[in-house]
Amino acid sequence: MQTVLNKLNLYTTDNAFLKWFVSPGYKQGVFWVLMITVVSATGDVLMKTLGSRLHVTEISFFRFFFSLISVLPIMLLKSNVSLFKTKQLSMHMWRGIIGAIALGLCCYSVNIMHMSENTTIMFTQPLFFLPLAYFFLKERVDASRWIATLIGFFGILIIMQPGTDTFRCEAFVPMASAFCFAIISMLAKKMIKDEHSLTLLFYFGLVTTIVALPVMIPFWQTPMLSELPLLLMLGVCANLIQVCIFRAFSSTDASSLSPIFYTEIGISTIFGFIFFGQIPTIFVAIGAALIIGSTFAISVIETRKEKKAA
């Protein structure tokens, strides 16, 4: 096997193929964001499936717990005690607390709404994300990014249909979750400069598990054997999302990537139909078209800018 790997030369980052993924650049940032959307939609499917029997607080706890368990062996294998050391403990705590709230709200909203509707409302996150990147990270946000975000917002309004049953009190649950996710994304962007990604994963899993434990206990139901693999997958998905976020934000400006996150709406709609028979309305199709169009436009603009700068 090693001989085969040597011939293919795919096991080292010296290889041009693998090196591309860890290099800075807008295209790399887009790739990692697309990975985030696929893994995130998969996590939504798992939470909705598990939510048919288990309480959302228990699902959230196991997501955090298995997230912590899955990252520990990697840290121990590296035999590097420094990975457990941090000078940003207070930021880790705040990120974990806000993250526990965000994921708890997300798990609840997935189980009370259609996946396409929930994901659409969750995409108020870029509306928080762009100004947070501007004020919190002091990133320069040019007109093209603002325009793309506004077009995406218009697409969201079409899908939500304000004044109908879609825009009800429950809609504020995923909206609040989106705001919390925007905050922890900004914290990750700030912390990744001085912390190893494994350190961020470990402390996020540790703090969220501790926060979720007392909330979960009153609603405890012993998971069935068939549910344990799904809970484990949910924890792994949680880590994969964070790894992809770290890589995306290390590749390019956070604000330039915000429109790309809109593609999750289309992926979530497809998953909702495949796994739960949920058929999107014509308004979802029109809104998604605007959102995907704005995403494509900003991708072309940013790619051209990179070529001119090179």
Beta strands, then each sheet from edge to edge (+ up, - down):
end
